[in-house]
């Protein structure tokens, strides 16, 4: 049995049930492909091999209110940053792009500034360059731009 403590509601919800819903709906939600489906498919495949218990831990609380779980979460965050820096700097960039895609999709494809504000309001620190890259690569935004250029009959 594997116990996973996460400070990400997105990860917790995905592991608590969204993965099964996405799989049943062919990795789509409301008729649209979920973001980064190959990664979630890989996670789902790995989870078939293990019993997983997931618990959410609040990430940002005053130190005087921190439980052992919160202290462990901070230590893991620090270790992860060190490990990422030592092993593969590209993973940090991939992680930021993954989160930026999620923020852009979830905020409704409203553009760079709106995505930045949406993420910032939720405590997610994203660079404008990363958001711009995600928007440039976004198929939905490309389709919207192309539709604006089509003249009505």
ABEGO torsion letter per residue (X at the ends): XBBBBBABAAAAAAAAGAAAAAAAAGGBBGGBBBBGAAAAAAAAAAAAABBBBBBBBBABBBAAABBAAAAAAAAAAAAAAAAAAAABAAAAAAAAAAAAAAAAAAAGGAEAAAAAAAAAAAGBBBBAAAAAAAAAABAAAAAAAAAAABBBX
